[in-house]
Amino acid sequence: MVQYDYHTKIYYKDIDQMGVVYYARYFEYFEQARTELLNGLGIILTDIEDEGFFLPVVSATCDYKKGARFEDEIIVRTMIKDLPRARMKIEYEVYRKKDNQLLVTGYTIHGFIDKEGKPKRPPKALVEKLSSAITG
């Protein structure tokens, strides 16, 4: 398993009228966290795109347990547990930093396509870097 903890703070722009994080913002946190996870492994998405691969989100889910509030600091734990084949699943857990309260769980599933939108196998470099990170 590959894991990365992305830290961020809740700003006023993130909350709704009830003072909790607007539900769709979590998908933005997921995107930021997965980009940082991949970057930390040396996987740069623009490099992959330059090679003709794209990783669209084909499925996304988010289960809300408790709402984060204005000025909370949160940790988005991002995990890849398995090597991608036709698709890649990335899982997320969001915690409030001050009390380690689990707030949200979710995942995104990414396909691999070419510029014409046709399915492709994952890029070899991506699989090699993930394999190296997962196996140690």
Residue pairs with C-beta under 8 A, 6 or more apart in sequence:
1 79
1 80
1 81
1 134
2 37
2 41
2 79
2 80
2 81
2 130
2 133
2 134
3 37
3 77
3 78
3 79
4 33
4 36
4 37
4 40
4 77
4 78
4 79
5 75
5 76
5 77
5 78
6 29
6 32
6 33
6 36
6 37
6 75
6 76
6 77
6 78
7 73
7 74
7 75
7 76
7 97
8 29
8 32
8 73
8 74
8 76
9 71
9 72
9 73
9 74
10 21
10 68
10 69
10 70
10 71
10 72
10 73
10 74
11 70
11 71
12 70
14 21
14 22
14 25
14 70
15 21
15 22
15 69
15 70
16 22
18 67
19 69
19 70
20 67
20 68
20 69
21 67
21 68
21 69
23 62
23 64
26 62
26 64
26 94
26 104
26 106
27 60
27 62
27 106
29 74
29 76
29 92
29 94
30 60
30 62
30 76
30 78
30 90
30 92
30 106
30 108
32 76
33 76
33 78
33 92
34 78
34 90
34 92
34 108
35 45
36 78
37 78
37 80
37 90
38 44
38 45
41 129
41 130
41 133
42 129
43 125
43 126
43 129
43 130
45 55
48 54
48 55
48 123
48 125
48 126
51 123
52 114
52 115
53 112
53 113
53 114
53 120
53 122
53 123
53 126
54 112
54 113
54 114
54 115
55 88
55 110
55 111
55 112
56 110
56 111
56 113
57 108
57 109
57 110
58 87
58 109
58 110
58 111
59 107
59 108
59 109
60 106
60 107
60 108
60 109
61 106
61 107
62 104
62 105
62 106
63 104
63 105
63 106
64 103
64 104
65 102
65 103
65 104
65 105
66 96
66 101
66 102
66 103
67 103
68 74
68 94
68 96
68 103
68 104
72 96
72 97
72 98
73 96
73 97
73 98
74 94
74 95
74 96
74 97
74 103
75 94
75 95
75 97
76 92
76 93
76 94
77 92
77 93
77 94
77 95
78 90
78 91
78 92
79 90
79 91
79 92
79 93
80 88
80 89
80 90
80 91
80 130
80 134
81 89
81 91
82 89
82 134
83 127
83 130
83 131
83 134
84 110
84 112
84 122
84 126
84 127
84 130
85 121
85 122
86 111
86 112
86 119
86 121
86 122
87 109
87 110
87 111
87 112
88 109
88 110
88 112
88 122
89 107
89 108
89 109
89 110
90 107
90 108
90 109
90 110
91 105
91 106
91 107
92 104
92 105
92 106
92 107
92 108
93 102
93 104
93 105
94 102
94 103
94 104
94 105
95 101
95 102
95 103
96 103
111 119
112 119
112 120
112 121
112 122
112 123
113 119
113 120
114 120
